[in-house]
Amino acid sequence: MVLVDATGKSLPACHVFKIFIEAFVNYTMQIINREKRLEKGHWMWTLVVNVTAYLRHTGEQFLRSCAEQAGISSDQLIFVTEAEAAFMSCHQDHFHELKDGAECMIVHLEEYKDAHKVKEIVMVGDFSECSLVQNAVRQTFSNRNITIPTDSGLAVMKGAVTCGNQPYRYKQISSSEVRK
């Protein structure tokens, strides 16, 4: 895959992503080293990459290759979809009242083919904070319990952080129905 800029110059996409990943990791490590006074190699870290569900496998393979070229080992990478990250955030922080094993739909403007089976809807992402979207979901799913967490726009980011901090919990959830 090749990326072309506004002037017509082209570069391999993986090279561009590799440079971005290197710069991001170096910048982040500089901040951590400055704040915590830790040298590289004296602490563990994981890079959590959010990928869209429809690009899950191809996007993950591409980004994994770019990250490995940037010097990041595969065991330092976790790829998580928006729905998985949102589920981690909501499951951990907001929804103790959701019963274990209950069928639940995370609304992040993604299509859910079995929506008729769902009793609980959790709205997350920036659009979930929009009253027009909230009203449309409430009208469309009037017979379902709809929950909109505080800071629903941050649910995906918070969940991705949780996945990095608790990868064993993420692996449990990612092998369950969330991916389907």
Accessible surface in RSA format (square Angstrom, percent):
REM  Atomic radii and reference values for relative SASA: ProtOr
REM  Chains: A
REM  Algorithm: Lee & Richards
REM  Probe-radius: 1.40
REM  Slices: 20
REM RES _ NUM      All-atoms   Total-Side   Main-Chain    Non-polar    All polar
REM                ABS   REL    ABS   REL    ABS   REL    ABS   REL    ABS   REL
RES MET A   1   169.36  87.7 104.42  69.1  64.93 154.6 101.98  86.7  67.38  89.3
RES VAL A   2    91.17  60.0  68.26  61.8  22.90  55.2  68.26  59.3  22.90  62.1
RES LEU A   3    71.16  39.6  67.57  48.3   3.60   9.0  69.17  48.6   1.99   5.4
RES VAL A   4    98.44  64.8  65.73  59.5  32.72  78.8  66.15  57.5  32.30  87.6
RES ASP A   5    76.59  53.6  58.49  58.2  18.10  42.8  45.26 106.5  31.33  31.2
RES ALA A   6   115.58 106.3  65.34 100.8  50.23 114.3  78.47 110.5  37.10  98.3
RES THR A   7   107.49  76.4  70.15  71.1  37.34  89.0  79.09 106.2  28.39  42.9
RES GLY A   8    52.40  64.6   0.00   N/A  52.40  64.6  27.63  75.8  24.77  55.5
RES LYS A   9   150.54  73.4 141.17  86.6   9.37  22.3  91.20  82.1  59.34  63.2
RES SER A  10    64.20  54.3  40.83  54.5  23.37  53.8   7.13  15.2  57.07  80.0
RES LEU A  11    91.52  51.0  90.14  64.5   1.37   3.5  91.26  64.1   0.26   0.7
RES PRO A  12    74.98  54.6  74.98  68.3   0.00   0.0  74.98  61.9   0.00   0.0
RES ALA A  13     0.09   0.1   0.09   0.1   0.00   0.0   0.09   0.1   0.00   0.0
RES CYS A  14    26.27  19.9  25.01  27.9   1.26   3.0  22.40  56.7   3.87   4.2
RES HIS A  15    71.98  39.3  69.30  48.2   2.68   6.9  40.42  41.7  31.56  36.7
RES VAL A  16    51.99  34.2  49.45  44.8   2.54   6.1  50.70  44.0   1.29   3.5
RES PHE A  17    72.17  36.1  71.70  44.4   0.47   1.2  72.17  43.8   0.00   0.0
RES LYS A  18    47.22  23.0  47.22  29.0   0.00   0.0  18.18  16.4  29.04  30.9
RES ILE A  19    83.12  47.3  82.58  61.5   0.53   1.3  82.58  59.5   0.53   1.4
RES PHE A  20   128.77  64.4 124.06  76.8   4.70  12.2 128.47  77.9   0.30   0.8
RES ILE A  21    15.66   8.9  15.22  11.3   0.44   1.1  15.66  11.3   0.00   0.0
RES GLU A  22    57.11  32.8  53.37  40.4   3.75   8.9  19.87  38.4  37.24  30.4
RES ALA A  23    57.33  52.7  46.97  72.5  10.35  23.6  54.16  76.3   3.17   8.4
RES PHE A  24    94.72  47.4  88.42  54.8   6.30  16.4  94.18  57.1   0.54   1.5
RES VAL A  25    16.07  10.6  15.03  13.6   1.04   2.5  16.07  14.0   0.00   0.0
RES ASN A  26    81.43  56.2  79.10  76.4   2.33   5.6  18.16  43.7  63.27  61.2
RES TYR A  27   137.88  64.4 135.73  77.2   2.14   5.6  97.87  73.5  40.01  49.3
RES THR A  28    47.25  33.6  46.47  47.1   0.79   1.9  42.77  57.4   4.48   6.8
RES MET A  29    12.88   6.7  12.88   8.5   0.00   0.0   9.68   8.2   3.20   4.2
RES GLN A  30   113.89  63.7 108.33  79.2   5.56  13.2  36.13  76.9  77.77  59.0
RES ILE A  31    54.62  31.1  54.62  40.7   0.00   0.0  54.62  39.3   0.00   0.0
RES ILE A  32    51.20  29.1  49.88  37.2   1.32   3.2  51.20  36.9   0.00   0.0
RES ASN A  33    46.99  32.4  41.73  40.3   5.26  12.7  18.65  44.9  28.34  27.4
RES ARG A  34   151.54  63.6 138.59  70.6  12.95  30.8  75.71 103.5  75.82  46.0
RES GLU A  35   114.53  65.8  89.68  67.8  24.85  59.2  27.59  53.4  86.94  71.0
RES LYS A  36   139.10  67.9 119.68  73.4  19.42  46.2  67.97  61.2  71.13  75.8
RES ARG A  37   198.52  83.4 169.06  86.2  29.46  70.1  76.52 104.6 121.99  73.9
RES LEU A  38    67.36  37.5  64.40  46.1   2.96   7.5  66.01  46.4   1.35   3.6
RES GLU A  39   124.55  71.5 120.94  91.5   3.61   8.6  42.56  82.3  81.98  66.9
RES LYS A  40   143.16  69.8 122.04  74.9  21.12  50.3  73.51  66.2  69.66  74.2
RES GLY A  41    72.45  89.3   0.00   N/A  72.45  89.3  36.61 100.5  35.84  80.3
RES HIS A  42   132.16  72.2 100.65  70.0  31.51  80.6  63.91  65.9  68.25  79.4
RES TRP A  43    47.83  19.2  27.85  13.5  19.98  46.9  37.92  20.2   9.91  16.1
RES MET A  44   184.69  95.6 158.52 104.9  26.17  62.3 124.38 105.7  60.32  79.9
RES TRP A  45    55.35  22.2  43.34  21.0  12.02  28.2  43.48  23.2  11.88  19.3
RES THR A  46    53.01  37.7  27.59  28.0  25.43  60.6   4.97   6.7  48.05  72.6
RES LEU A  47    23.05  12.8  21.70  15.5   1.36   3.4  23.05  16.2   0.00   0.0
RES VAL A  48    37.07  24.4  12.80  11.6  24.26  58.5  12.80  11.1  24.26  65.8
RES VAL A  49    31.29  20.6  28.47  25.8   2.82   6.8  31.29  27.2   0.00   0.0
RES ASN A  50    61.63  42.5  37.60  36.3  24.03  57.9  26.71  64.3  34.92  33.8
RES VAL A  51    10.18   6.7   5.25   4.8   4.93  11.9  10.18   8.8   0.00   0.0
RES THR A  52    48.12  34.2  45.51  46.1   2.61   6.2  45.12  60.6   3.01   4.5
RES ALA A  53    47.41  43.6  34.00  52.5  13.42  30.5  34.34  48.4  13.07  34.6
RES TYR A  54   184.27  86.0 147.76  84.1  36.51  95.0 118.87  89.3  65.40  80.6
RES LEU A  55    84.84  47.2  84.23  60.3   0.62   1.5  84.84  59.6   0.00   0.0
RES ARG A  56    21.87   9.2  20.89  10.7   0.98   2.3  13.46  18.4   8.41   5.1
RES HIS A  57   128.50  70.2 124.34  86.4   4.15  10.6  82.24  84.8  46.26  53.8
RES THR A  58    92.64  65.9  86.13  87.3   6.51  15.5  79.61 106.9  13.03  19.7
RES GLY A  59    15.20  18.7   0.00   N/A  15.20  18.7  15.03  41.2   0.17   0.4
RES GLU A  60    34.41  19.8  34.41  26.0   0.00   0.0   4.99   9.7  29.41  24.0
RES GLN A  61   127.34  71.2 118.45  86.6   8.89  21.2  43.79  93.2  83.55  63.4
RES PHE A  62    55.32  27.7  48.90  30.3   6.43  16.7  55.13  33.4   0.20   0.6
RES LEU A  63    31.19  17.4  30.81  22.0   0.38   1.0  30.81  21.6   0.38   1.0
RES ARG A  64    61.37  25.8  61.37  31.3   0.00   0.0  29.95  40.9  31.42  19.0
RES SER A  65    47.41  40.1  42.76  57.1   4.66  10.7  27.21  58.0  20.20  28.3
RES CYS A  66     0.00   0.0   0.00   0.0   0.00   0.0   0.00   0.0   0.00   0.0
RES ALA A  67     1.55   1.4   1.55   2.4   0.00   0.0   1.55   2.2   0.00   0.0
RES GLU A  68    82.78  47.5  65.60  49.6  17.18  40.9  24.90  48.2  57.87  47.3
RES GLN A  69   101.37  56.7  75.14  54.9  26.23  62.4  38.05  81.0  63.31  48.0
RES ALA A  70    18.90  17.4   0.03   0.1  18.86  42.9   1.35   1.9  17.55  46.5
RES GLY A  71    67.08  82.7   0.00   N/A  67.08  82.7  36.39  99.9  30.68  68.7
RES ILE A  72     6.94   4.0   5.65   4.2   1.30   3.1   6.25   4.5   0.69   1.9
RES SER A  73    53.78  45.4  44.52  59.4   9.26  21.3  47.85 101.9   5.93   8.3
RES SER A  74    51.54  43.6  43.05  57.4   8.49  19.6  27.87  59.4  23.66  33.2
RES ASP A  75   127.77  89.5  90.91  90.5  36.86  87.2  51.04 120.1  76.73  76.5
RES GLN A  76    41.74  23.3  41.69  30.5   0.04   0.1  13.11  27.9  28.63  21.7
RES LEU A  77    11.74   6.5   0.13   0.1  11.61  29.2   0.13   0.1  11.61  31.2
RES ILE A  78    16.38   9.3  13.02   9.7   3.37   8.1  16.38  11.8   0.00   0.0
RES PHE A  79     6.65   3.3   1.35   0.8   5.30  13.8   1.35   0.8   5.30  15.2
RES VAL A  80     0.00   0.0   0.00   0.0   0.00   0.0   0.00   0.0   0.00   0.0
RES THR A  81     9.87   7.0   9.87  10.0   0.00   0.0   6.65   8.9   3.21   4.9
RES GLU A  82    21.80  12.5  21.80  16.5   0.00   0.0   5.29  10.2  16.51  13.5
RES ALA A  83    19.87  18.3  19.87  30.7   0.00   0.0  19.87  28.0   0.00   0.0
RES GLU A  84     0.30   0.2   0.30   0.2   0.00   0.0   0.30   0.6   0.00   0.0
RES ALA A  85     0.00   0.0   0.00   0.0   0.00   0.0   0.00   0.0   0.00   0.0
RES ALA A  86     0.00   0.0   0.00   0.0   0.00   0.0   0.00   0.0   0.00   0.0
RES PHE A  87    45.20  22.6  45.20  28.0   0.00   0.0  45.20  27.4   0.00   0.0
RES MET A  88     0.00   0.0   0.00   0.0   0.00   0.0   0.00   0.0   0.00   0.0
RES SER A  89     0.21   0.2   0.00   0.0   0.21   0.5   0.21   0.5   0.00   0.0
RES CYS A  90     2.64   2.0   2.64   2.9   0.00   0.0   2.64   6.7   0.00   0.0
RES HIS A  91    75.07  41.0  64.44  44.8  10.63  27.2  29.53  30.4  45.54  53.0
RES GLN A  92    63.16  35.3  48.18  35.2  14.99  35.7  18.98  40.4  44.19  33.5
RES ASP A  93    68.39  47.9  42.97  42.8  25.42  60.1  16.40  38.6  51.99  51.8
RES HIS A  94    53.01  29.0  32.95  22.9  20.06  51.3  21.54  22.2  31.48  36.6
RES PHE A  95     7.95   4.0   3.10   1.9   4.84  12.6   3.10   1.9   4.84  13.9
RES HIS A  96   148.64  81.2 119.15  82.8  29.49  75.4  89.75  92.5  58.89  68.5
RES GLU A  97   116.22  66.7  92.45  69.9  23.77  56.6  68.14 131.8  48.08  39.3
RES LEU A  98    37.04  20.6  24.87  17.8  12.18  30.6  26.13  18.4  10.92  29.4
RES LYS A  99   162.71  79.4 149.87  92.0  12.83  30.6 109.19  98.3  53.52  57.0
RES ASP A 100   135.40  94.8 103.00 102.5  32.40  76.6  43.26 101.8  92.14  91.9
RES GLY A 101    87.72 108.2   0.00   N/A  87.72 108.2  44.84 123.1  42.87  96.0
RES ALA A 102    47.13  43.3  18.91  29.2  28.22  64.2  29.59  41.7  17.54  46.5
RES GLU A 103    75.88  43.6  63.32  47.9  12.57  29.9  21.75  42.1  54.14  44.2
RES CYS A 104    29.79  22.5   8.75   9.8  21.04  49.4   7.93  20.1  21.86  23.6
RES MET A 105    13.34   6.9  12.35   8.2   0.99   2.4  13.18  11.2   0.16   0.2
RES ILE A 106    25.78  14.7  10.16   7.6  15.62  37.6  10.16   7.3  15.62  42.4
RES VAL A 107    18.44  12.1  16.02  14.5   2.42   5.8  17.79  15.5   0.65   1.8
RES HIS A 108    44.30  24.2  38.58  26.8   5.71  14.6  26.00  26.8  18.30  21.3
RES LEU A 109   111.65  62.2  75.37  53.9  36.27  91.2  84.64  59.4  27.01  72.7
RES GLU A 110    66.36  38.1  42.86  32.4  23.51  56.0  35.62  68.9  30.75  25.1
RES GLU A 111   169.26  97.2 127.57  96.5  41.70  99.3  58.44 113.0 110.82  90.5
RES TYR A 112    66.66  31.1  51.46  29.3  15.21  39.6  39.08  29.4  27.58  34.0
RES LYS A 113   161.98  79.0 131.65  80.8  30.32  72.2  85.82  77.3  76.15  81.1
RES ASP A 114    41.68  29.2  41.59  41.4   0.08   0.2   1.41   3.3  40.26  40.2
RES ALA A 115    21.02  19.3  19.82  30.6   1.20   2.7  19.82  27.9   1.20   3.2
RES HIS A 116   133.08  72.7 107.99  75.1  25.09  64.2  81.43  83.9  51.65  60.1
RES LYS A 117   113.87  55.6  98.24  60.3  15.63  37.2  61.99  55.8  51.89  55.3
RES VAL A 118     3.03   2.0   0.45   0.4   2.58   6.2   0.45   0.4   2.58   7.0
RES LYS A 119   153.59  74.9 148.81  91.3   4.78  11.4 105.01  94.5  48.58  51.7
RES GLU A 120    34.81  20.0  34.81  26.3   0.00   0.0   2.22   4.3  32.59  26.6
RES ILE A 121     0.70   0.4   0.48   0.4   0.22   0.5   0.48   0.3   0.22   0.6
RES VAL A 122     0.79   0.5   0.79   0.7   0.00   0.0   0.79   0.7   0.00   0.0
RES MET A 123     0.58   0.3   0.58   0.4   0.00   0.0   0.58   0.5   0.00   0.0
RES VAL A 124     3.66   2.4   0.00   0.0   3.66   8.8   0.00   0.0   3.66   9.9
RES GLY A 125     4.56   5.6   0.00   N/A   4.56   5.6   4.56  12.5   0.00   0.0
RES ASP A 126   112.10  78.5  97.46  97.0  14.63  34.6  32.37  76.2  79.73  79.5
RES PHE A 127   125.67  62.9 123.93  76.8   1.74   4.5 125.18  75.9   0.49   1.4
RES SER A 128     2.91   2.5   1.29   1.7   1.61   3.7   1.85   3.9   1.05   1.5
RES GLU A 129    98.97  56.8  73.12  55.3  25.85  61.5  31.43  60.8  67.54  55.1
RES CYS A 130    47.57  36.0  38.52  43.0   9.05  21.3  21.10  53.5  26.46  28.5
RES SER A 131    70.86  59.9  66.54  88.8   4.32   9.9  37.23  79.3  33.63  47.1
RES LEU A 132   140.99  78.5 134.91  96.5   6.08  15.3 135.94  95.5   5.05  13.6
RES VAL A 133    34.45  22.7  32.04  29.0   2.42   5.8  34.45  29.9   0.00   0.0
RES GLN A 134    32.50  18.2  32.50  23.8   0.00   0.0   0.09   0.2  32.41  24.6
RES ASN A 135    74.95  51.7  73.87  71.4   1.09   2.6  17.62  42.4  57.33  55.4
RES ALA A 136    51.85  47.7  46.88  72.4   4.97  11.3  51.21  72.1   0.65   1.7
RES VAL A 137    16.67  11.0  15.55  14.1   1.12   2.7  16.67  14.5   0.00   0.0
RES ARG A 138   108.61  45.6 104.46  53.3   4.15   9.9  44.74  61.1  63.87  38.7
RES GLN A 139   144.07  80.6 121.16  88.5  22.91  54.6  44.02  93.7 100.05  75.9
RES THR A 140    98.63  70.1  67.58  68.5  31.05  74.0  52.31  70.3  46.31  70.0
RES PHE A 141    37.03  18.5  36.89  22.8   0.15   0.4  36.95  22.4   0.08   0.2
RES SER A 142    93.70  79.2  62.03  82.8  31.68  73.0  35.10  74.7  58.60  82.1
RES ASN A 143   128.81  88.8  89.23  86.2  39.58  95.3  46.39 111.6  82.42  79.7
RES ARG A 144    47.58  20.0  30.79  15.7  16.79  40.0   8.10  11.1  39.48  23.9
RES ASN A 145    82.53  56.9  71.72  69.3  10.81  26.0  27.23  65.5  55.29  53.4
RES ILE A 146    30.47  17.3   6.99   5.2  23.49  56.6   6.99   5.0  23.49  63.7
RES THR A 147    32.13  22.9  28.80  29.2   3.33   7.9  24.13  32.4   8.00  12.1
RES ILE A 148    45.69  26.0  19.16  14.3  26.53  63.9  19.16  13.8  26.53  72.0
RES PRO A 149    10.72   7.8   0.18   0.2  10.54  38.3   6.74   5.6   3.98  24.7
RES THR A 150   109.40  77.8  95.98  97.3  13.42  32.0  68.78  92.4  40.62  61.4
RES ASP A 151    71.39  50.0  60.03  59.8  11.36  26.9   2.51   5.9  68.88  68.7
RES SER A 152     1.18   1.0   0.62   0.8   0.57   1.3   0.12   0.2   1.07   1.5
RES GLY A 153    16.77  20.7   0.00   N/A  16.77  20.7   2.80   7.7  13.97  31.3
RES LEU A 154    80.51  44.8  80.34  57.5   0.17   0.4  80.51  56.5   0.00   0.0
RES ALA A 155     1.58   1.5   0.76   1.2   0.82   1.9   1.58   2.2   0.00   0.0
RES VAL A 156    22.21  14.6  22.21  20.1   0.00   0.0  22.21  19.3   0.00   0.0
RES MET A 157   107.31  55.6 101.12  66.9   6.18  14.7  67.57  57.4  39.73  52.6
RES LYS A 158    67.43  32.9  63.32  38.9   4.11   9.8  42.46  38.2  24.97  26.6
RES GLY A 159     0.00   0.0   0.00   N/A   0.00   0.0   0.00   0.0   0.00   0.0
RES ALA A 160    14.60  13.4  14.48  22.3   0.12   0.3  14.60  20.6   0.00   0.0
RES VAL A 161    84.34  55.5  78.24  70.8   6.10  14.7  83.36  72.4   0.98   2.7
RES THR A 162    14.12  10.0  11.88  12.0   2.24   5.3   3.08   4.1  11.05  16.7
RES CYS A 163     0.00   0.0   0.00   0.0   0.00   0.0   0.00   0.0   0.00   0.0
RES GLY A 164    16.82  20.7   0.00   N/A  16.82  20.7   6.83  18.8   9.99  22.4
RES ASN A 165   110.50  76.2  83.65  80.8  26.85  64.7  21.01  50.6  89.49  86.5
RES GLN A 166    42.49  23.8  42.49  31.1   0.00   0.0   5.43  11.6  37.06  28.1
RES PRO A 167    43.24  31.5  43.24  39.4   0.00   0.0  43.24  35.7   0.00   0.0
RES TYR A 168   146.35  68.3 136.32  77.6  10.03  26.1 111.30  83.6  35.05  43.2
RES ARG A 169    53.26  22.4  53.11  27.1   0.15   0.4  21.70  29.7  31.56  19.1
RES TYR A 170    11.16   5.2  11.16   6.4   0.00   0.0  10.93   8.2   0.24   0.3
RES LYS A 171   128.91  62.9 123.51  75.8   5.39  12.8  84.32  75.9  44.58  47.5
RES GLN A 172   128.83  72.0 114.94  84.0  13.89  33.1  43.37  92.3  85.46  64.8
RES ILE A 173    19.48  11.1  18.20  13.6   1.28   3.1  19.48  14.0   0.00   0.0
RES SER A 174    13.01  11.0  10.39  13.9   2.62   6.0   0.11   0.2  12.90  18.1
RES SER A 175    94.11  79.5  57.41  76.6  36.69  84.5  50.05 106.6  44.05  61.7
RES SER A 176    50.04  42.3  37.77  50.4  12.28  28.3  42.95  91.5   7.09   9.9
RES GLU A 177   116.89  67.1 109.73  83.0   7.16  17.0  60.22 116.5  56.67  46.3
RES VAL A 178    35.17  23.1  13.11  11.9  22.07  53.2  21.53  18.7  13.64  37.0
RES ARG A 179   104.48  43.9  68.50  34.9  35.97  85.6  43.57  59.5  60.91  36.9
RES LYS A 180   150.32  73.3 114.78  70.4  35.54  84.6  94.11  84.7  56.21  59.9
END  Absolute sums over single chains surface
CHAIN  1 A    11570.2       9388.7       2181.4       6707.9       4862.2
END  Absolute sums over all chains
TOTAL         11570.2       9388.7       2181.4       6707.9       4862.2
